[in-house]
Amino acid sequence: MNSIKTMGNNSRAGLYIHVPFCRSKCAYCDFYSITERSQVDGYLDALSREMEQTREFAPLFDTVYIGGGTPSCLSTRQLSDVLTRVRKAFPIDPGVEITVEVNPGDVDTVFMRGLRDAGVNRVSIGVQSFDDVVLNSLGRRHNGREGREAVEAARAGGFDNIGIDLIYGVPGQTHELWQETLQTALGFNPEHLSCYELTIEEGTPFHGRIERGEFGLPGEEEAYRFFTMTSAFLEQQGYTHYEVSNFAREHAFVSRHNHKYWDHSPCLGLGPAAHSFNGNRRWWNHRSLELYLRDVNGGRTPVAGLEDLSAEELRLEALYFGFRTKRGIHGPDFRERYGIDLFREKGPALRGLRDEGFVTLENEFLAPTCRGLALADRLCLL
């Protein structure tokens, strides 16, 4: 029987902190958040206690990512205090990548300078669009002008690693309008761009509207046109399409934290609804601030559930994540870590994917083409 080697606590880990507060809920968003912010202080105290509970997770962390929700709902003083507590509780690499998500409308140059003073060296701005009609359709609380001002504030505040998040496939959005959005974003020369296709999850207001027939999303062919147009346009502008939804101006600006998810590296998640992974076990916290506070304040870990992944499940995940990244899968590394010679056991299927233009096979690397990236979630089922 094939054996499997997993990454344990001897690896550099990533730390994710979930801020579960938003000033308003977007109609398409399925991430856990609440608009009632009266328990911010209680959440911050519980977060510190959870750090104490998990301080033995890994010998070293080299990425910290504060997401949400809307982290920019917190003040820079509060965010700085969170990072101070992180440094006290965990061993942090001197070259750590620290990312904070922010929303336009919450931030100005003073706010951005406060983040830089706190040690944040990467900021991800949830612009989604610079077009007011699209923003209104999405239910965003900022307008296009505020989106542009937020990017300018980040640069004026001292950031030299700025990411802009954008959404395409919004009902009524044309290819021409989407290209205008991309051109506006490129005018700021951002180091990173995340371009997500709008997806609708059950339970969101958007899902209810689709069920009632109020509007529909682009079909598969139209979505593919958006995807390939985005990839071709940004690569022509010098960006590397390094993951399904992500583009970097240089290799140095690839999201180190996100790569930990794709590489099966250890990641510790703190806060409500946060997920953790270490080797072959994954666990997740209560998707409820109330239950999270109850458990942490009661001296218990706020874990809602866990799963131990089998060797086959880990292999399948490794294929799934590998097909999502331009780097792809290195055959010898895969064999060493997961106990299977992929090229020998899946050779005919891989050659078929290559002949159909979905992957390349070169120097023992199996890597998706742009066409393959568009179908990454299907390729792993070879």
C-alpha positions as CSV (number, residue, x, y, z in Angstrom):
1,M,0.0,0.0,0.0
2,N,1.3,3.5,-0.8
3,S,2.3,5.5,2.2
4,I,1.9,9.2,2.6
5,K,4.1,11.9,4.2
6,T,2.4,15.0,5.7
7,M,3.7,18.3,6.7
8,G,3.7,18.8,10.5
9,N,4.9,21.4,12.9
10,N,8.4,21.5,11.4
11,S,7.0,23.7,8.7
12,R,6.6,27.4,8.6
13,A,3.0,28.1,9.2
14,G,0.5,30.7,8.2
15,L,-1.8,32.5,10.7
16,Y,-5.3,33.7,9.7
17,I,-7.4,35.9,11.9
18,H,-11.1,36.4,11.1
19,V,-12.8,39.7,11.9
20,P,-16.5,38.9,11.9
21,F,-17.8,42.5,11.7
22,C,-19.2,44.4,8.7
23,R,-20.9,47.8,8.5
24,S,-23.4,46.2,6.1
25,K,-23.8,42.8,4.4
26,C,-23.3,42.5,0.6
27,A,-26.1,40.6,-1.1
28,Y,-23.7,38.0,-2.6
29,C,-21.4,37.4,0.3
30,D,-21.4,34.0,2.2
31,F,-18.5,34.7,4.5
32,Y,-19.5,34.8,8.2
33,S,-20.0,38.4,9.5
34,I,-22.5,40.4,11.5
35,T,-23.4,44.1,11.4
36,E,-23.9,44.4,15.1
37,R,-20.6,45.7,16.5
38,S,-21.3,46.1,20.2
39,Q,-19.2,43.0,21.0
40,V,-16.0,44.2,19.3
41,D,-14.1,44.5,22.6
42,G,-15.3,41.1,23.8
43,Y,-14.2,39.6,20.5
44,L,-10.7,41.1,20.8
45,D,-10.4,39.8,24.4
46,A,-11.5,36.3,23.3
47,L,-9.1,36.4,20.4
48,S,-6.2,37.0,22.7
49,R,-7.3,34.0,24.8
50,E,-7.6,31.8,21.7
51,M,-4.0,32.8,20.9
52,E,-2.9,31.5,24.3
53,Q,-4.8,28.3,23.7
54,T,-3.0,27.7,20.4
55,R,0.5,29.1,20.9
56,E,2.1,25.7,20.5
57,F,0.7,25.2,17.0
58,A,4.0,25.7,15.1
59,P,7.6,26.7,15.8
60,L,7.4,29.6,13.3
61,F,4.9,31.7,11.4
62,D,5.9,33.6,8.3
63,T,2.6,34.9,7.1
64,V,-0.3,36.6,9.0
65,Y,-3.5,37.4,7.2
66,I,-6.4,39.4,8.8
67,G,-9.6,39.0,6.8
68,G,-13.3,39.0,7.3
69,G,-15.8,40.3,7.5
70,T,-14.3,43.7,7.3
71,P,-11.1,44.2,9.3
72,S,-11.2,47.9,8.5
73,C,-14.3,48.1,10.7
74,L,-11.7,48.1,13.5
75,S,-9.5,51.1,14.3
76,T,-5.8,51.1,13.5
77,R,-5.2,51.1,17.3
78,Q,-7.3,47.9,17.6
79,L,-5.5,46.3,14.6
80,S,-2.1,47.3,16.0
81,D,-3.1,45.8,19.4
82,V,-4.1,42.5,17.7
83,L,-0.7,42.3,16.0
84,T,1.1,43.1,19.2
85,R,-0.7,40.2,20.8
86,V,0.2,38.0,17.9
87,R,3.9,38.7,18.3
88,K,3.7,38.0,22.0
89,A,1.8,34.7,21.6
90,F,3.6,33.2,18.5
91,P,7.1,33.0,17.1
92,I,7.0,35.3,14.1
93,D,9.6,35.2,11.3
94,P,11.4,38.6,10.9
95,G,10.5,38.6,7.2
96,V,6.8,37.9,7.9
97,E,4.2,38.9,5.3
98,I,1.3,40.7,7.1
99,T,-1.8,41.3,5.0
100,V,-5.0,43.2,6.1
101,E,-8.1,43.4,4.0
102,V,-9.8,46.8,3.9
103,N,-12.9,48.2,2.3
104,P,-13.0,51.5,0.4
105,G,-15.0,54.1,2.4
106,D,-13.4,53.0,5.7
107,V,-9.9,54.2,4.9
108,D,-7.8,57.3,4.2
109,T,-4.1,58.1,4.2
110,V,-4.0,58.4,8.0
111,F,-5.6,55.0,8.4
112,M,-3.1,53.4,5.9
113,R,-0.2,55.0,7.7
114,G,-1.5,53.6,10.9
115,L,-1.5,50.1,9.4
116,R,2.1,50.6,8.2
117,D,3.2,51.8,11.6
118,A,1.6,48.6,13.1
119,G,3.8,46.5,10.8
120,V,1.4,45.6,8.1
121,N,3.3,45.3,4.8
122,R,0.6,44.1,2.4
123,V,-3.0,45.5,1.9
124,S,-5.8,43.9,0.0
125,I,-8.5,46.4,-1.0
126,G,-12.0,45.1,-1.8
127,V,-12.8,47.5,-4.6
128,Q,-14.8,44.9,-6.7
129,S,-15.5,47.6,-9.3
130,F,-14.9,51.2,-10.1
131,D,-18.3,51.5,-11.8
132,D,-21.1,52.9,-9.7
133,V,-23.8,50.9,-11.5
134,V,-22.0,47.6,-10.9
135,L,-21.3,48.5,-7.3
136,N,-25.0,49.3,-6.7
137,S,-25.9,46.0,-8.3
138,L,-23.6,44.2,-5.9
139,G,-24.9,46.1,-2.9
140,R,-21.5,47.6,-2.0
141,R,-21.6,50.6,0.3
142,H,-18.8,52.5,-1.5
143,N,-18.8,54.2,-4.9
144,G,-16.2,54.2,-7.7
145,R,-14.6,57.5,-6.5
146,E,-14.1,56.0,-3.0
147,G,-12.5,52.9,-4.6
148,R,-10.0,55.0,-6.4
149,E,-9.3,57.1,-3.3
150,A,-8.7,54.0,-1.2
151,V,-5.9,52.8,-3.6
152,E,-4.4,56.3,-3.7
153,A,-4.5,56.4,0.1
154,A,-2.7,53.0,0.4
155,R,0.1,54.3,-1.8
156,A,0.3,57.6,0.0
157,G,0.3,55.7,3.3
158,G,3.5,54.0,2.4
159,F,2.4,50.6,0.9
160,D,4.5,49.2,-1.9
161,N,2.5,45.9,-2.0
162,I,-1.1,46.7,-2.8
163,G,-3.7,44.2,-4.0
164,I,-7.0,45.1,-5.6
165,D,-9.9,42.7,-5.6
166,L,-12.3,42.8,-8.5
167,I,-15.5,40.9,-9.5
168,Y,-16.6,40.0,-13.0
169,G,-19.7,38.3,-14.3
170,V,-22.1,40.7,-12.6
171,P,-25.5,40.7,-14.2
172,G,-25.6,43.4,-16.9
173,Q,-21.8,43.8,-16.9
174,T,-20.4,43.8,-20.5
175,H,-16.9,42.8,-21.6
176,E,-16.2,46.4,-22.5
177,L,-17.2,47.6,-19.0
178,W,-15.1,44.9,-17.4
179,Q,-12.1,45.9,-19.5
180,E,-12.6,49.5,-18.4
181,T,-12.5,48.3,-14.8
182,L,-9.2,46.5,-15.4
183,Q,-7.7,49.5,-17.2
184,T,-8.7,51.7,-14.3
185,A,-7.0,49.3,-11.8
186,L,-3.9,49.1,-13.9
187,G,-3.6,52.9,-13.8
188,F,-2.6,52.5,-10.1
189,N,0.1,50.0,-11.0
190,P,-0.9,47.6,-8.3
191,E,1.4,44.8,-7.3
192,H,-1.4,42.2,-7.2
193,L,-4.9,41.8,-8.7
194,S,-7.5,39.2,-7.7
195,C,-10.2,38.8,-10.3
196,Y,-13.1,36.7,-9.1
197,E,-16.1,35.4,-11.0
198,L,-19.3,36.2,-9.2
199,T,-20.6,33.1,-7.6
200,I,-23.8,32.8,-5.6
201,E,-24.2,30.7,-2.5
202,E,-27.4,29.4,-1.1
203,G,-28.9,31.5,1.6
204,T,-27.6,34.8,0.3
205,P,-30.0,37.5,-0.9
206,F,-28.6,37.1,-4.4
207,H,-29.5,33.5,-4.4
208,G,-33.1,34.3,-3.5
209,R,-33.3,36.8,-6.4
210,I,-32.0,34.3,-8.9
211,E,-34.5,31.7,-7.6
212,R,-37.3,34.2,-8.2
213,G,-36.0,34.8,-11.7
214,E,-35.1,38.5,-11.2
215,F,-31.8,38.0,-13.0
216,G,-29.3,35.4,-14.1
217,L,-25.6,34.9,-14.2
218,P,-23.5,34.5,-17.3
219,G,-23.6,31.0,-18.8
220,E,-20.5,28.8,-19.0
221,E,-19.3,30.0,-22.4
222,E,-19.8,33.7,-21.4
223,A,-18.0,33.1,-18.1
224,Y,-15.1,31.4,-20.0
225,R,-14.9,34.5,-22.3
226,F,-14.6,36.7,-19.2
227,F,-11.9,34.5,-17.8
228,T,-9.7,34.2,-20.9
229,M,-10.1,37.9,-21.7
230,T,-8.9,38.8,-18.2
231,S,-6.0,36.4,-18.4
232,A,-4.8,37.5,-21.8
233,F,-5.2,41.3,-21.1
234,L,-3.4,41.2,-17.8
235,E,-0.6,39.0,-19.0
236,Q,-0.1,41.4,-21.9
237,Q,0.4,44.1,-19.3
238,G,3.1,42.2,-17.6
239,Y,1.2,40.3,-14.9
240,T,1.6,36.6,-14.2
241,H,-1.6,34.6,-14.0
242,Y,-0.2,32.5,-11.2
243,E,-3.5,31.1,-9.8
244,V,-7.1,30.8,-11.1
245,S,-8.1,34.2,-9.8
246,N,-4.8,35.8,-9.0
247,F,-2.3,37.9,-10.9
248,A,1.1,39.3,-9.7
249,R,3.3,42.0,-11.2
250,E,6.4,40.2,-10.1
251,H,7.0,36.9,-8.3
252,A,7.9,38.7,-5.1
253,F,4.2,39.9,-5.0
254,V,2.6,36.5,-5.1
255,S,0.5,36.0,-2.0
256,R,2.7,33.9,0.3
257,H,-0.2,33.3,2.7
258,N,-2.6,32.0,0.0
259,H,0.1,29.7,-1.3
260,K,0.1,27.9,2.1
261,Y,-3.5,26.7,1.4
262,W,-2.5,25.5,-2.1
263,D,0.7,23.8,-0.8
264,H,-1.0,21.9,2.1
265,S,1.2,23.9,4.5
266,P,0.1,24.3,8.2
267,C,-2.3,27.2,8.8
268,L,-3.9,28.3,12.1
269,G,-7.2,30.0,11.9
270,L,-8.4,32.2,14.8
271,G,-11.8,33.8,15.3
272,P,-15.3,32.7,14.4
273,A,-15.6,30.5,11.4
274,A,-11.8,30.3,10.9
275,H,-10.4,27.0,9.6
276,S,-7.1,25.4,10.5
277,F,-5.0,22.6,9.0
278,N,-1.9,20.8,10.1
279,G,-0.7,17.7,8.3
280,N,-3.8,15.6,7.8
281,R,-6.3,17.2,10.1
282,R,-8.6,20.1,9.4
283,W,-10.8,21.8,12.0
284,W,-13.0,24.9,12.1
285,N,-14.4,27.2,14.7
286,H,-18.0,28.0,15.4
287,R,-19.7,30.1,12.7
288,S,-21.2,32.2,15.4
289,L,-19.7,34.9,17.5
290,E,-22.0,34.0,20.4
291,L,-20.8,30.4,20.5
292,Y,-17.2,31.4,19.9
293,L,-17.3,33.8,22.9
294,R,-19.1,31.2,25.0
295,D,-16.4,28.5,24.5
296,V,-13.3,30.7,24.6
297,N,-14.5,32.6,27.7
298,G,-15.3,29.2,29.3
299,G,-11.7,28.0,28.8
300,R,-12.6,25.7,25.9
301,T,-11.4,25.7,22.3
302,P,-14.1,27.1,20.0
303,V,-13.9,24.2,17.6
304,A,-17.2,23.3,15.9
305,G,-15.9,20.3,14.0
306,L,-12.9,18.5,12.6
307,E,-11.9,15.9,10.0
308,D,-9.0,13.6,9.6
309,L,-8.1,13.4,5.9
310,S,-7.2,10.0,4.4
311,A,-4.2,9.5,2.2
312,E,-6.5,9.5,-0.9
313,E,-8.3,12.6,0.2
314,L,-5.0,14.5,0.6
315,R,-3.8,13.3,-2.8
316,L,-7.1,14.5,-4.4
317,E,-6.8,17.9,-2.7
318,A,-3.1,18.2,-3.8
319,L,-4.2,17.6,-7.4
320,Y,-7.1,20.1,-7.0
321,F,-4.8,22.8,-5.6
322,G,-2.0,22.0,-8.0
323,F,-4.2,22.4,-11.0
324,R,-5.3,25.8,-9.7
325,T,-1.7,27.3,-9.8
326,K,0.4,28.0,-12.9
327,R,3.4,26.4,-11.1
328,G,1.4,23.1,-11.2
329,I,2.6,19.8,-9.8
330,H,6.2,18.6,-9.6
331,G,6.1,14.8,-10.2
332,P,9.0,13.8,-7.9
333,D,7.8,16.0,-5.0
334,F,4.2,14.6,-5.4
335,R,5.6,11.1,-5.3
336,E,7.8,11.8,-2.2
337,R,4.9,13.5,-0.3
338,Y,1.9,11.5,-1.4
339,G,3.3,8.1,-2.3
340,I,2.1,7.9,-5.9
341,D,4.1,8.2,-9.1
342,L,1.5,10.4,-10.9
343,F,3.1,10.2,-14.3
344,R,3.3,6.4,-14.2
345,E,-0.1,5.7,-12.7
346,K,-2.0,8.5,-14.6
347,G,0.1,8.7,-17.7
348,P,-2.6,8.0,-20.4
349,A,-5.1,10.5,-18.7
350,L,-2.4,13.2,-18.4
351,R,-1.3,12.8,-22.0
352,G,-4.9,13.1,-23.0
353,L,-5.2,16.4,-21.1
354,R,-2.0,17.6,-22.7
355,D,-3.2,16.7,-26.2
356,E,-6.5,18.6,-25.6
357,G,-4.6,21.7,-24.5
358,F,-5.5,21.6,-20.8
359,V,-2.0,20.9,-19.4
360,T,1.7,21.0,-20.2
361,L,4.1,18.2,-19.3
362,E,7.7,19.4,-19.1
363,N,10.7,18.7,-16.9
364,E,8.6,16.5,-14.6
365,F,6.2,19.4,-14.0
366,L,2.5,19.1,-14.8
367,A,1.1,22.6,-15.2
368,P,-2.3,23.8,-16.4
369,T,-2.7,26.1,-19.4
370,C,-5.0,29.0,-19.3
371,R,-7.7,26.7,-20.6
372,G,-6.8,24.3,-17.9
373,L,-7.0,26.9,-15.1
374,A,-10.5,27.7,-16.2
375,L,-11.5,24.1,-15.5
376,A,-9.1,23.4,-12.6
377,D,-11.8,21.9,-10.4
378,R,-12.5,19.3,-13.0
379,L,-9.0,18.3,-13.9
380,C,-8.3,16.9,-10.5
381,L,-10.8,14.1,-11.2
382,L,-8.5,12.5,-13.8
